């Protein structure tokens, strides 16, 4: 099985893009920058963001960079994403100050200012509720509600009621106390300006560039996504900062519209909001046939190594050669011969995997149901592993290559074509419908195809019929597991 998490291991020829983005930050010489890494679901945004971070670390040893990984989705429903991000930045700055034994007091002052903003935000519902007569949510609302309940019921409060008031107060007491202890005349605009100035001083005196890697923003509900963007806005465009944000651009645009509710925003206004936050839009490269072929053989070779078919050294050597060949695909395609050469003597043990990658690449790159999407390719292969295990448990003599062909049809053919296929298999005595043999013989002879059902008249099925092994060898009703 292959996990579905971001990685810094380059299987998709993303390193060229990552190195370019890292060099832009480096060459900026401390100028603030925000990079938006956009792409569809499963395209590899998170991996590209992590690779940019790794590329930066490799520049001058990364000694002048500090990195923060922030996943807004993890805080959804648990904490305010805006304050959580600011707190992570503050904690990191304090940690660096302590390790260098300098600017510790300033770092603590930075945390204090963030806590002040958190308290103001925390207590804001109280003021709003008092002014409008509306309900107050959260811990503050619980406290007010518990106290109100005592006065509304009359008589002596019960022990349970007193416990409820005590527990509710304990939640809000620290924040109320902080607010009451403030003797200075403070305003939010002044505090924000002071916060930014202090942050800039800290980075300058510590001689650090802060790199914030923001991930999974497009998985968040609109309020969480916008809250995170607003937190970034507080620290954006301060010298020696860089924000690298992984998010599908259209999802963020939709979040902006949702956030402003009934306000009718034009496309220009939404674009302006987005462009003010993202200076450099960077789109994840879509995989072509060569990239998909390379990705497939690297995944299959990884499985072969885990199964003991090739050694770790042979896998690593092949990986480096394949990635190098993909980078130079302009000089010639990633042919079967090139792949075999990459693995040297180990290619003999990878013959089936190489043949599989060579046959599947074009279909997986062009089929609208997969379209070269790395996550879908990986899920496709993971599902195959499960089916292979089920087949072995039932002592079915179905090879991995045969299961690939069956699952490819199920995934990419029209649903009605698959239903017709399954029905014909079930109705045939030996589970091997005659029409498949006729079609494959015509394909082999390059004759015109006459399909048995309207749903089969698609370019995908015409290509699928050419794949090995021949369908007549593998189809039986128990293969549809």
Backbone torsions as a table, in degrees:
resi	resn	phi	psi	omega
1	UNK	NA	152.8	176.8
2	UNK	-118.2	131.1	-178.7
3	UNK	-74.6	162.0	-174.8
4	UNK	-114.6	54.1	178.8
5	UNK	-122.9	163.2	-179.1
6	UNK	-63.8	153.8	-177.6
7	UNK	-144.5	155.1	174.1
8	UNK	-100.8	0.1	175.8
9	UNK	-79.6	123.7	-173.5
10	UNK	-84.8	104.3	174.9
11	UNK	-107.9	-3.8	-170.3
12	UNK	-124.5	12.7	-177.9
13	UNK	60.3	38.2	177.8
14	UNK	-87.0	-15.3	-173.4
15	UNK	-60.7	-33.6	178.8
16	UNK	-60.5	-44.6	179.4
17	UNK	-67.5	-44.0	-179.2
18	UNK	-61.4	-43.2	179.8
19	UNK	-64.1	-37.0	179.2
20	UNK	-64.8	-45.1	179.4
21	UNK	-64.1	-41.7	179.2
22	UNK	-62.7	-40.6	180.0
23	UNK	-65.6	-35.2	177.4
24	UNK	-62.1	-42.3	178.7
25	UNK	-66.0	-44.3	-180.0
26	UNK	-61.8	-47.5	-177.6
27	UNK	-69.6	-17.6	178.0
28	UNK	-67.3	-15.0	174.5
29	UNK	52.9	46.7	175.7
30	UNK	94.2	-6.7	177.2
31	UNK	-67.9	137.9	-179.0
32	UNK	-66.3	145.5	-178.5
33	UNK	-149.7	146.8	173.7
34	UNK	-130.4	127.7	-178.2
35	UNK	-117.7	126.8	177.2
36	UNK	-103.6	115.9	178.5
37	UNK	-95.0	108.0	-174.9
38	UNK	-109.7	152.3	178.5
39	UNK	172.5	162.8	-178.3
40	UNK	-71.9	171.1	178.3
41	UNK	-55.6	128.0	175.9
42	UNK	80.0	6.8	-176.2
43	UNK	-77.7	-18.0	179.1
44	UNK	111.6	23.7	-178.9
45	UNK	-60.2	-48.4	-176.1
46	UNK	-62.0	-41.4	179.6
47	UNK	-65.0	-41.2	180.0
48	UNK	-64.3	-39.8	178.1
49	UNK	-61.5	-45.5	179.6
50	UNK	-64.9	-35.4	178.5
51	UNK	-67.6	-34.7	175.8
52	UNK	-62.6	-42.2	177.2
53	UNK	-61.1	-44.0	179.1
54	UNK	-64.9	-37.9	177.9
55	UNK	-63.4	-39.6	178.4
56	UNK	-65.0	-39.5	179.9
57	UNK	-63.4	-29.5	-178.2
58	UNK	-78.6	-16.7	179.0
59	UNK	-79.7	118.8	-179.5
60	UNK	54.9	28.1	179.2
61	UNK	74.1	2.5	178.4
62	UNK	65.9	18.5	-173.1
63	UNK	-67.5	-24.0	-178.1
64	UNK	-102.0	15.1	179.2
65	UNK	-118.1	141.4	167.4
66	UNK	-121.7	140.9	-171.9
67	UNK	-117.5	138.6	174.5
68	UNK	-127.2	122.8	173.4
69	UNK	-95.9	122.2	-178.1
70	UNK	-126.6	118.4	177.3
71	UNK	-107.9	101.7	-175.2
72	UNK	-61.1	-31.9	-176.4
73	UNK	-61.5	-33.1	-178.5
74	UNK	-65.5	-26.4	-176.8
75	UNK	-91.9	-8.4	-176.0
76	UNK	-62.1	121.8	178.8
77	UNK	87.4	-7.7	-178.3
78	UNK	-115.9	-37.9	-177.2
79	UNK	-150.4	158.3	175.9
80	UNK	-70.6	118.6	-174.9
81	UNK	-60.4	-34.3	-178.7
82	UNK	-62.9	-49.7	-178.9
83	UNK	-71.2	-33.3	179.2
84	UNK	-62.9	-41.0	179.0
85	UNK	-66.3	-45.2	178.7
86	UNK	-61.0	-39.3	-179.9
87	UNK	-66.0	-39.9	178.4
88	UNK	-63.4	-39.8	178.0
89	UNK	-64.0	-46.1	-178.6
90	UNK	-62.7	-43.8	179.9
91	UNK	-61.8	-39.2	-179.8
92	UNK	-67.3	-40.9	179.4
93	UNK	-63.9	-42.1	179.1
94	UNK	-64.8	-40.9	178.4
95	UNK	-60.0	-44.1	179.2
96	UNK	-66.9	-38.6	179.8
97	UNK	-62.7	-42.3	179.7
98	UNK	-66.3	-41.0	-178.0
99	UNK	-66.4	-27.6	-179.4
100	UNK	-98.4	-6.7	179.8
101	UNK	56.6	45.6	177.7
102	UNK	-153.6	151.6	177.5
103	UNK	60.2	23.7	-177.1
104	UNK	-65.8	-42.6	-179.8
105	UNK	-63.8	-39.5	178.2
106	UNK	-65.9	-38.6	178.7
107	UNK	-64.0	-39.5	177.5
108	UNK	-67.9	-35.6	175.9
109	UNK	-64.4	-37.8	177.1
110	UNK	-60.8	-44.6	178.2
111	UNK	-63.9	-39.7	-179.9
112	UNK	-61.0	-40.8	-179.0
113	UNK	-68.3	-36.5	176.6
114	UNK	-66.4	-40.2	177.6
115	UNK	-63.3	-35.6	177.2
116	UNK	-62.8	-44.3	178.1
117	UNK	-63.7	-39.1	178.3
118	UNK	-61.8	-42.7	-178.9
119	UNK	-65.4	-43.7	178.7
120	UNK	-59.9	-44.0	179.3
121	UNK	-65.4	-38.1	-178.3
122	UNK	-64.9	-40.3	-175.6
123	UNK	-88.1	-9.8	-178.1
124	UNK	-55.4	-39.9	179.4
125	UNK	-59.5	-28.4	179.6
126	UNK	-64.3	-49.7	-179.7
127	UNK	-61.6	-43.2	-179.9
128	UNK	-62.4	-42.7	-178.7
129	UNK	-66.1	-38.8	-179.7
130	UNK	-67.6	-41.9	-176.7
131	UNK	-70.0	-44.0	-174.0
132	UNK	-93.8	-13.0	-177.1
133	UNK	78.0	12.3	-177.9
134	UNK	-87.3	177.8	179.9
135	UNK	-79.3	150.9	178.1
136	UNK	-111.8	126.8	-175.9
137	UNK	-95.0	176.2	174.1
138	UNK	75.1	-167.5	-179.0
139	UNK	-57.8	-39.4	178.2
140	UNK	-60.6	-45.1	179.1
141	UNK	-62.1	-37.8	178.8
142	UNK	-63.0	-41.8	179.7
143	UNK	-64.6	-49.6	-179.5
144	UNK	-60.8	-42.0	-179.9
145	UNK	-63.2	-40.1	-179.3
146	UNK	-65.4	-43.0	179.2
147	UNK	-66.5	-43.7	179.9
148	UNK	-59.6	-36.1	-179.2
149	UNK	-62.7	-34.3	-179.9
150	UNK	-64.9	-42.6	-176.1
151	UNK	-77.1	-25.1	-176.0
152	UNK	-82.4	-23.3	-173.6
153	UNK	-88.7	-19.3	179.1
154	UNK	74.4	162.1	178.5
155	UNK	75.7	-172.9	179.7
156	UNK	-79.4	132.6	178.8
157	UNK	-69.1	149.2	178.8
158	UNK	-79.7	168.1	177.7
159	UNK	-61.9	-39.0	179.0
160	UNK	-62.7	-39.0	179.5
161	UNK	-65.1	-41.7	179.8
162	UNK	-65.1	-38.3	177.9
163	UNK	-64.6	-39.3	-179.9
164	UNK	-64.2	-41.4	178.4
165	UNK	-65.4	-44.0	-179.2
166	UNK	-61.2	-46.6	-178.6
167	UNK	-65.2	-39.0	179.7
168	UNK	-66.7	-39.6	179.6
169	UNK	-66.3	-38.3	-179.4
170	UNK	-59.3	-29.2	-180.0
171	UNK	-70.7	-33.7	-174.1
172	UNK	-105.7	-12.9	-174.3
173	UNK	-55.6	-46.9	-178.7
174	UNK	-59.2	-40.3	-178.2
175	UNK	-71.9	-38.0	177.0
176	UNK	-63.9	-42.5	-179.1
177	UNK	-63.0	-41.8	178.0
178	UNK	-58.5	-44.3	-176.8
179	UNK	-67.2	-39.2	-179.1
180	UNK	-70.1	-30.1	-177.7
181	UNK	-77.4	-14.2	-179.1
182	UNK	-70.4	116.7	-178.2
183	UNK	-97.0	-17.6	-177.9
184	UNK	-82.3	151.3	175.9
185	UNK	-81.3	101.4	-174.9
186	UNK	-112.5	150.1	172.8
187	UNK	-131.7	153.3	-177.9
188	UNK	-60.0	-46.9	178.7
189	UNK	-58.0	-41.8	179.4
190	UNK	-65.1	-40.7	-179.2
191	UNK	-65.7	-39.5	179.3
192	UNK	-65.0	-42.8	179.1
193	UNK	-64.2	-42.0	178.8
194	UNK	-66.2	-37.2	178.8
195	UNK	-62.1	-46.2	-179.3
196	UNK	-65.0	-42.1	-179.7
197	UNK	-63.8	-43.1	180.0
198	UNK	-65.6	-39.7	179.0
199	UNK	-62.6	-43.2	179.2
200	UNK	-63.2	-42.2	178.7
201	UNK	-62.1	-42.5	-178.6
202	UNK	-61.5	-47.5	-179.2
203	UNK	-63.3	-38.9	-179.4
204	UNK	-67.7	-45.2	-177.3
205	UNK	-71.6	-31.2	177.5
206	UNK	-83.8	-9.5	-177.6
207	UNK	54.7	52.7	-177.8
208	UNK	-126.4	149.2	169.0
209	UNK	-113.3	123.7	-179.0
210	UNK	-86.9	125.0	177.4
211	UNK	-112.3	115.2	179.4
212	UNK	-107.2	119.1	179.4
213	UNK	-101.2	109.0	-176.2
214	UNK	-103.2	125.8	-175.2
215	UNK	-125.5	159.7	173.0
216	UNK	60.2	27.2	179.8
217	UNK	-64.9	-33.3	-177.5
218	UNK	-80.3	-3.2	173.5
219	UNK	-87.0	-14.7	-173.5
220	UNK	-79.9	157.2	169.1
221	UNK	-67.0	156.0	-175.1
222	UNK	-51.2	-42.9	-177.4
223	UNK	-63.5	-40.1	179.8
224	UNK	-68.7	-41.2	179.6
225	UNK	-61.3	-46.9	-178.8
226	UNK	-68.5	-37.5	178.0
227	UNK	-59.7	-41.1	178.3
228	UNK	-66.6	-42.3	178.8
229	UNK	-63.0	-36.8	179.3
230	UNK	-68.4	-35.8	176.3
231	UNK	-64.7	-42.0	177.5
232	UNK	-62.3	-36.4	-178.7
233	UNK	-62.3	-31.6	178.0
234	UNK	-63.6	-30.9	-175.5
235	UNK	-109.6	-5.1	-179.3
236	UNK	-67.4	153.2	173.0
237	UNK	62.1	23.0	168.8
238	UNK	-95.4	133.2	-179.0
239	UNK	-51.3	146.9	178.6
240	UNK	66.7	36.5	173.1
241	UNK	-133.0	148.4	174.9
242	UNK	-145.3	128.6	176.4
243	UNK	-112.2	127.4	177.7
244	UNK	-119.0	115.0	-167.7
245	UNK	-117.7	122.7	176.4
246	UNK	-96.2	116.5	179.6
247	UNK	-167.3	144.0	173.5
248	UNK	-71.0	123.1	-173.4
249	UNK	-57.6	-42.2	-177.6
250	UNK	-66.4	-36.7	178.3
251	UNK	-62.6	-41.0	179.2
252	UNK	-66.9	-40.4	177.2
253	UNK	-60.2	-41.0	178.1
254	UNK	-65.3	-37.0	178.8
255	UNK	-64.8	-39.0	177.7
256	UNK	-61.2	-45.7	179.1
257	UNK	-62.1	-44.3	-179.3
258	UNK	-64.2	-38.6	-178.0
259	UNK	-63.0	-38.3	-178.4
260	UNK	-85.7	2.8	170.5
261	UNK	57.9	-121.2	-173.0
262	UNK	-77.9	-7.3	179.8
263	UNK	-68.9	127.5	-178.9
264	UNK	-82.0	102.6	-178.7
265	UNK	-96.4	132.1	176.2
266	UNK	-76.8	162.6	177.3
267	UNK	-59.1	-34.0	-178.6
268	UNK	-66.2	-39.9	-180.0
269	UNK	-68.0	-40.8	178.6
270	UNK	-64.2	-43.0	178.4
271	UNK	-62.8	-39.3	179.9
272	UNK	-64.2	-42.4	178.4
273	UNK	-60.5	-45.1	-178.2
274	UNK	-67.0	-44.2	-175.8
275	UNK	-68.1	-27.2	178.5
276	UNK	-71.5	-25.4	179.0
277	UNK	-90.4	-36.2	-175.9
278	UNK	-109.9	109.6	179.3
279	UNK	-78.0	-41.4	-175.4
280	UNK	-122.7	103.6	175.8
281	UNK	-79.3	130.3	-177.4
282	UNK	-128.8	119.5	-177.2
283	UNK	-99.3	137.5	177.8
284	UNK	-64.7	127.9	-178.9
285	UNK	-61.6	136.8	175.5
286	UNK	-78.9	141.6	-176.9
287	UNK	-79.9	133.1	172.5
288	UNK	-94.7	-172.5	-176.9
289	UNK	-60.8	-42.8	179.8
290	UNK	-62.7	-43.8	-179.6
291	UNK	-65.4	-41.7	178.6
292	UNK	-64.0	-41.1	179.7
293	UNK	-62.8	-44.4	178.2
294	UNK	-63.3	-42.4	179.4
295	UNK	-61.5	-44.1	179.9
296	UNK	-62.1	-48.3	-176.5
297	UNK	-69.0	-32.8	177.3
298	UNK	-67.4	-40.1	176.9
299	UNK	-66.9	-44.5	-178.5
300	UNK	-68.3	-35.0	177.3
301	UNK	-68.1	-35.4	176.1
302	UNK	-61.8	-43.8	177.2
303	UNK	-63.8	-41.5	179.6
304	UNK	-62.5	-38.3	178.5
305	UNK	-66.0	-41.1	179.4
306	UNK	-67.0	-26.0	179.0
307	UNK	-91.8	2.3	174.7
308	UNK	83.0	14.1	179.4
309	UNK	-78.2	-31.2	175.9
310	UNK	-136.4	163.1	-179.1
311	UNK	-86.1	166.1	176.8
312	UNK	-62.2	-39.0	179.2
313	UNK	-63.8	-42.0	179.0
314	UNK	-66.3	-37.7	178.4
315	UNK	-65.3	-46.2	-178.9
316	UNK	-62.4	-43.5	179.0
317	UNK	-61.8	-44.1	178.6
318	UNK	-65.2	-40.4	179.2
319	UNK	-57.7	-49.8	-178.4
320	UNK	-62.0	-39.7	-179.0
321	UNK	-69.7	-38.9	-179.8
322	UNK	-66.1	-47.8	179.9
323	UNK	-60.8	-40.3	178.2
324	UNK	-63.1	-40.5	-179.9
325	UNK	-66.3	-37.0	179.3
326	UNK	-64.7	-39.9	179.8
327	UNK	-63.0	-26.9	-179.2
328	UNK	-109.4	28.5	-177.6
329	UNK	-62.9	-20.9	177.2
330	UNK	-62.3	-23.5	-178.7
331	UNK	-86.2	-2.7	-177.9
332	UNK	151.7	146.4	-175.9
333	UNK	-65.2	163.3	175.9
334	UNK	-80.0	80.7	-175.4
335	UNK	-76.7	167.3	177.7
336	UNK	-59.9	-37.2	180.0
337	UNK	-65.1	-40.5	179.1
338	UNK	-63.8	-42.0	179.8
339	UNK	-64.5	-44.2	179.2
340	UNK	-61.6	-39.0	178.8
341	UNK	-66.2	-34.6	-178.8
342	UNK	-63.0	-36.0	-177.3
343	UNK	-96.4	-3.9	175.2
344	UNK	56.3	-132.4	-177.7
345	UNK	-65.3	-23.1	179.3
346	UNK	-71.6	-13.9	-178.6
347	UNK	-60.8	-28.7	178.9
348	UNK	-60.8	-40.6	179.5
349	UNK	-78.7	-9.8	179.5
350	UNK	-111.5	16.7	-174.5
351	UNK	-56.3	-46.4	-178.5
352	UNK	-65.3	-41.4	-179.1
353	UNK	-67.1	-40.4	179.5
354	UNK	-65.1	-43.2	178.9
355	UNK	-62.8	-40.7	-180.0
356	UNK	-63.0	-48.2	180.0
357	UNK	-62.2	-40.0	-178.8
358	UNK	-64.6	-37.7	-178.4
359	UNK	-78.4	-37.7	-172.5
360	UNK	-82.4	-24.9	-169.6
361	UNK	-53.0	-50.9	-176.0
362	UNK	-64.6	-41.5	-180.0
363	UNK	-64.7	-44.2	-178.3
364	UNK	-70.5	-26.0	178.8
365	UNK	-79.8	-30.1	-173.1
366	UNK	-105.6	-22.0	-179.1
367	UNK	-64.2	133.0	-178.6
368	UNK	-66.8	-17.5	-178.8
369	UNK	-85.6	-11.6	177.3
370	UNK	-127.6	-47.4	173.1
371	UNK	50.6	39.2	176.2
372	UNK	67.9	19.0	-178.6
373	UNK	-77.4	118.9	-176.1
374	UNK	-57.4	-40.6	-178.6
375	UNK	-67.1	-39.5	179.2
376	UNK	-68.1	-36.8	177.1
377	UNK	-63.1	-44.8	-179.4
378	UNK	-65.5	-40.5	178.1
379	UNK	-65.5	-37.4	177.6
380	UNK	-58.8	-46.6	-178.9
381	UNK	-70.2	-36.4	177.4
382	UNK	-62.9	-40.6	178.1
383	UNK	-64.0	-35.1	177.2
384	UNK	-63.4	-40.6	179.7
385	UNK	-61.4	-41.4	179.0
386	UNK	-63.5	-46.2	-179.6
387	UNK	-64.1	-37.6	178.1
388	UNK	-62.2	-41.7	179.7
389	UNK	-65.3	-41.0	178.2
390	UNK	-64.1	-42.1	179.6
391	UNK	-62.4	-42.3	179.2
392	UNK	-65.8	-38.5	-179.9
393	UNK	-63.5	-29.2	178.9
394	UNK	-94.8	8.1	178.9
395	UNK	56.4	41.7	176.9
396	UNK	-90.7	133.6	-179.9
397	UNK	-88.7	67.5	179.1
398	UNK	-118.6	122.9	-177.8
399	UNK	-78.2	165.0	177.9
400	UNK	-60.3	-40.3	-178.9
401	UNK	-64.4	-36.6	178.6
402	UNK	-67.9	-41.1	177.5
403	UNK	-64.5	-35.9	177.8
404	UNK	-58.8	-46.2	-176.5
405	UNK	-65.9	-41.1	178.1
406	UNK	-64.0	-46.9	-177.2
407	UNK	-68.3	-32.7	178.1
408	UNK	-62.4	-40.1	178.3
409	UNK	-65.7	-43.6	-179.2
410	UNK	-62.1	-37.8	-175.9
411	UNK	-78.0	-40.6	-168.1
412	UNK	-106.7	-21.4	-180.0
413	UNK	-77.4	156.4	175.0
414	UNK	-56.9	146.0	-177.4
415	UNK	-57.2	-39.3	-179.4
416	UNK	-66.9	-32.3	178.0
417	UNK	-68.4	-39.6	178.5
418	UNK	-67.4	-39.1	178.8
419	UNK	-63.1	-41.9	177.9
420	UNK	-63.4	-42.4	179.1
421	UNK	-57.8	-52.8	-177.9
422	UNK	-61.3	-38.1	-179.9
423	UNK	-65.5	-43.4	-179.3
424	UNK	-65.9	-36.8	177.3
425	UNK	-64.5	-43.2	-179.5
426	UNK	-65.8	-31.8	-176.5
427	UNK	-85.2	-17.6	179.5
428	UNK	-79.3	146.7	-175.1
429	UNK	-65.2	-39.7	-177.6
430	UNK	-103.9	8.5	-179.1
431	UNK	74.6	15.9	-178.5
432	UNK	-128.3	90.4	-175.9
433	UNK	-62.0	136.4	-175.8
434	UNK	-63.3	-33.3	-174.1
435	UNK	-63.0	-28.7	179.3
436	UNK	-66.0	-41.5	178.8
437	UNK	-61.9	-42.3	179.3
438	UNK	-61.8	-44.0	-179.2
439	UNK	-64.6	-43.5	-178.1
440	UNK	-68.1	-34.0	176.3
441	UNK	-65.5	-38.5	177.7
442	UNK	-67.8	-37.7	177.7
443	UNK	-63.3	-43.8	-179.1
444	UNK	-62.8	-32.5	-179.0
445	UNK	-93.9	2.9	-179.3
446	UNK	59.8	33.5	178.0
447	UNK	-90.4	162.7	177.8
448	UNK	-66.0	139.1	-177.4
449	UNK	-91.6	138.3	173.9
450	UNK	-117.1	105.3	-173.7
451	UNK	-81.9	147.0	-176.1
452	UNK	-78.3	-13.5	-176.6
453	UNK	-148.3	146.4	-176.1
454	UNK	-57.1	-35.5	-176.5
455	UNK	-67.7	-14.8	-177.9
456	UNK	-86.9	-3.8	-176.8
457	UNK	-84.5	67.6	179.2
458	UNK	-132.0	150.3	177.6
459	UNK	-59.0	-34.6	-178.9
460	UNK	-60.6	-46.6	-176.8
461	UNK	-66.0	-35.4	177.1
462	UNK	-61.8	-39.8	177.4
463	UNK	-72.3	-37.7	-177.8
464	UNK	-61.9	-37.4	-179.6
465	UNK	-63.0	-21.7	-178.6
466	UNK	-83.4	-13.8	-175.8
467	UNK	-72.1	149.0	171.7
468	UNK	-91.6	151.6	-2.4
469	UNK	-80.1	164.5	177.5
470	UNK	-57.7	139.5	-176.3
471	UNK	-60.5	-32.2	-176.8
472	UNK	-61.9	-26.8	-178.0
473	UNK	-78.3	-23.5	-168.4
474	UNK	-114.0	-19.6	-172.1
475	UNK	-76.4	126.5	168.0
476	UNK	-155.0	161.1	-172.6
477	UNK	-65.0	-23.2	-179.4
478	UNK	-83.1	-5.9	178.3
479	UNK	-76.6	-18.3	-178.4
480	UNK	-85.0	64.5	-174.7
481	UNK	-96.1	NA	NA
